[in-house]
Amino acid sequence: MISVSRMLCDIVSPGDHLRYERKGPPRPIVVWNCTRQCNLSCVHCYATAVHERVPGEMDTAEAKNFITDVAEFGAPVLLFSGGEPIARKDLFELADFAKGKGLRLAMSTNGTLIDREKAREISRIGFAEVGISLDGIGANNDRFRGKEGAFDAALKGIRNCVAEGIRVSMRLTITRFNYQEIPEIFKVMEDEQVQRICLYHLAYSGRGSTIQKEDITHEQTRAVIDTICRHTVDINSLGPCRKDSGLAEDQRRQQFRHQDFRSGQHGERSS
């Protein structure tokens, strides 16, 4: 994954030390697909997630043993993914346990199940970041995610997290269906005071393997990279607020100045 904000604007973001500051032998960030169960049916899901819990999924005791192994190995971060991690009834119990083992916690979720109560619990436990996926605007996202209303529900999840002071990142897998909406996605990010955006290539696995023809061309990829770089430089180069302007918009854009934009070779499961 490339930090575009760091590369172009020299913006240092939380977690950058894990990539750029080596102290002792490197240890991997562990992305744990803790369940294949999900409430959505995304067309590009690399995990081929389903609506029901699948046989063989670790129970709570087994999951805690796994977390203990991860901590003892020295992994700095455990990222709960899926499927939809919030579909696990013991998610917060496991997260509390992992936090007690000294692990830095993150979550990758579709955001549609994060009501205010869950957001408070995420904040209480101390997740360093919650990544919420949007793969387009409005109905385009809903078609991609396989459920009407998914865009609005994810937006509510974002707002609930932001209201609780949680660092939120937005995630988007680029295809020919949504690459032209990337400027609008940046606008959503700014309007909702989201602190990071991650844009991924389509992973040809799971259900994603059935839509390879919907990937963007090399020329379109070049245009997308130019768009990402242009928005990154534009937002991070905004000057200081004019103290005498009294403009709420000016103040809001100043809050948004040092945000983090990343591009990676990674796909999305349902969340």
C-alpha positions in Angstrom: 0.0 0.0 0.0 1.3 3.5 -1.0 0.6 6.5 1.2 -0.1 9.1 -1.4 -0.4 11.9 1.3 3.1 11.1 2.6 4.6 10.7 -0.8 3.2 14.0 -2.3 2.6 16.1 0.8 5.0 14.7 3.5 2.0 14.1 5.8 2.8 11.7 8.6 -0.3 9.8 9.7 -1.0 7.5 12.7 0.3 4.1 12.0 3.0 5.3 9.6 5.7 4.2 12.0 4.6 0.6 11.5 5.6 0.9 7.8 8.5 3.4 7.9 10.2 3.1 11.2 11.8 -0.3 11.8 12.8 -1.2 15.3 14.0 -4.7 15.5 12.8 -7.6 13.2 9.7 -6.6 11.2 6.4 -8.2 12.3 3.3 -8.5 10.1 0.1 -6.6 10.5 -2.5 -9.4 10.9 -5.7 -9.1 8.9 -8.1 -11.7 10.4 -11.2 -12.7 8.4 -12.9 -13.7 11.7 -16.1 -14.8 10.0 -17.5 -15.4 6.5 -20.9 -14.3 7.6 -22.2 -11.0 6.3 -25.4 -9.1 6.0 -24.6 -7.9 2.4 -23.9 -9.7 -0.9 -21.2 -7.7 -2.6 -20.5 -8.7 -6.2 -16.7 -8.3 -5.7 -16.3 -10.2 -2.3 -13.0 -12.0 -2.3 -14.1 -14.1 0.7 -17.4 -15.2 -1.0 -19.2 -14.2 2.2 -22.6 -15.7 3.0 -25.5 -14.6 5.2 -25.2 -17.5 7.7 -22.4 -18.5 10.0 -20.3 -21.3 8.3 -19.3 -24.6 9.9 -15.7 -24.6 11.2 -15.6 -21.0 12.3 -13.6 -20.5 15.4 -15.6 -20.3 18.6 -14.8 -17.8 21.3 -12.2 -20.0 23.1 -10.5 -20.9 19.9 -10.5 -17.3 18.8 -8.8 -16.2 22.0 -6.2 -18.8 21.6 -5.5 -17.5 18.1 -5.3 -13.9 19.4 -2.9 -15.0 22.1 -0.7 -16.6 19.4 -0.7 -13.4 17.4 0.2 -11.3 20.4 3.0 -13.6 21.5 4.4 -13.6 18.0 4.8 -9.8 18.3 2.4 -8.7 15.6 1.8 -5.0 16.2 -1.8 -4.8 14.8 -4.8 -7.1 14.6 -7.4 -6.0 12.0 -10.8 -7.7 12.4 -12.2 -8.3 8.9 -14.6 -10.8 7.3 -17.2 -11.2 6.0 -18.7 -8.7 8.3 -16.9 -8.8 11.7 -19.8 -7.2 13.5 -21.8 -10.3 12.6 -19.8 -12.1 15.2 -21.8 -11.9 18.5 -18.5 -12.1 20.5 -16.6 -9.5 18.4 -16.4 -7.0 21.2 -15.4 -9.6 23.8 -12.6 -10.7 21.4 -11.5 -7.1 20.8 -11.4 -6.4 24.6 -9.3 -9.6 25.0 -6.9 -8.5 22.1 -6.6 -5.0 23.5 -5.6 -6.6 26.9 -2.8 -8.5 25.1 -1.3 -5.2 23.9 -2.4 -5.4 20.3 -3.3 -2.3 18.3 -6.8 -2.8 16.9 -8.5 -2.0 13.6 -11.6 -3.1 11.9 -12.8 -3.4 8.3 -16.6 -3.3 8.0 -19.4 -2.4 5.7 -20.6 0.0 8.4 -24.2 -0.7 8.0 -24.6 -2.4 11.4 -22.8 0.4 13.4 -25.5 2.1 15.4 -24.6 4.7 18.1 -24.4 2.0 20.8 -21.9 -0.1 18.8 -19.9 3.0 18.0 -19.7 3.8 21.7 -18.4 0.3 22.3 -15.8 0.5 19.5 -14.7 3.8 21.1 -14.6 2.3 24.6 -12.4 -0.6 23.5 -10.0 1.7 21.8 -9.9 0.7 18.2 -7.2 2.7 16.4 -9.2 2.9 13.2 -12.5 1.7 11.6 -12.5 1.2 7.8 -15.9 1.5 6.3 -16.5 0.6 2.6 -18.3 2.6 0.0 -18.1 1.5 -3.6 -20.0 4.3 -5.2 -22.6 6.9 -4.6 -26.2 6.0 -3.6 -27.8 3.4 -5.8 -24.5 2.6 -7.5 -23.1 1.5 -4.2 -26.3 -0.4 -3.3 -26.1 -2.4 -6.6 -22.5 -3.3 -5.9 -23.3 -4.2 -2.3 -26.4 -6.2 -3.1 -28.8 -4.4 -0.9 -31.0 -1.3 -1.3 -30.2 1.3 1.4 -26.7 0.1 2.0 -25.2 3.5 1.1 -27.4 5.4 3.5 -26.8 2.8 6.3 -23.0 2.9 5.8 -23.1 6.7 5.9 -25.0 6.5 9.2 -22.3 4.1 10.5 -19.6 6.6 9.5 -21.5 9.5 11.2 -21.9 7.4 14.4 -18.2 6.6 14.5 -17.2 10.2 13.9 -19.5 11.4 16.6 -17.7 9.1 19.0 -14.3 10.5 18.0 -13.3 7.3 16.2 -10.7 7.6 13.4 -12.6 6.5 10.3 -11.2 5.5 6.9 -13.3 5.0 3.8 -12.5 2.0 1.5 -13.3 1.7 -2.2 -12.5 -1.0 -4.7 -12.1 0.6 -8.1 -14.0 -0.9 -11.1 -15.4 0.6 -14.3 -18.7 1.1 -12.5 -17.4 3.6 -10.0 -14.0 5.0 -11.1 -15.7 8.1 -12.4 -17.4 8.7 -9.0 -14.1 9.1 -7.2 -14.3 12.9 -7.0 -17.7 12.5 -5.4 -16.3 10.0 -3.0 -13.7 12.5 -2.0 -16.5 15.0 -1.5 -18.3 12.6 0.8 -15.0 12.1 2.7 -14.7 15.8 3.2 -18.3 16.4 4.1 -18.3 13.6 6.7 -14.9 14.6 8.2 -13.4 11.2 7.4 -9.7 11.1 8.1 -8.5 8.6 5.6 -9.4 7.0 2.3 -8.0 3.7 0.9 -8.6 2.9 -2.8 -8.0 -0.7 -3.9 -7.6 -2.6 -7.2 -10.1 -5.4 -7.8 -8.9 -8.8 -6.4 -9.6 -11.6 -8.8 -10.7 -14.1 -6.1 -14.0 -15.2 -4.6 -16.9 -13.5 -6.3 -14.4 -10.9 -7.6 -13.1 -13.6 -10.0 -16.4 -13.5 -11.8 -16.2 -9.8 -12.7 -12.7 -9.5 -14.0 -14.1 -8.0 -17.2 -15.4 -5.1 -15.1 -11.9 -4.0 -14.0 -10.6 -0.7 -15.4 -8.1 -0.5 -18.2 -4.5 0.7 -17.9 -5.5 4.1 -19.3 -8.3 4.4 -16.9 -6.0 3.4 -14.0 -3.6 6.2 -15.0 -6.5 8.7 -15.0 -7.6 7.5 -11.6 -4.1 7.9 -10.1 -4.0 11.4 -11.5 -7.4 12.2 -9.9 -6.2 10.8 -6.5 -3.0 12.8 -6.6 -4.8 16.0 -7.7 -7.3 15.7 -4.9 -4.6 14.9 -2.3 -2.5 17.8 -3.2 -5.5 20.2 -3.4 -6.8 19.3 0.0 -3.5 19.2 1.8 -2.3 22.4 0.3 -5.1 24.5 1.7 -3.9 27.6 3.5 -4.6 28.5 7.1 -8.1 29.6 8.1 -8.7 33.3 7.9 -9.5 34.2 11.5 -11.6 37.1 10.4 -13.6 35.3 7.8 -16.2 33.7 10.2 -16.9 31.1 7.5 -17.9 27.6 8.8 -16.9 26.2 5.4 -13.4 27.6 5.8 -13.0 26.1 9.3 -14.3 22.8 8.1 -11.9 22.6 5.2 -9.0 23.5 7.6 -10.0 20.6 9.9 -9.7 18.4 6.8 -6.3 19.6 5.7 -4.1 16.8 7.0 -6.0 13.8 5.8 -4.6 10.5 4.6 -5.0 9.1 1.1 -3.8 5.7 0.3 -3.8 3.4 -2.8 -3.2 -0.3 -2.5 -3.0 -3.6 -4.4 -5.8 -5.2 -2.4 -9.4 -6.2 -2.9 -12.5 -6.2 -0.7 -14.5 -8.9 0.9 -18.1 -8.0 1.7 -17.2 -5.4 4.3 
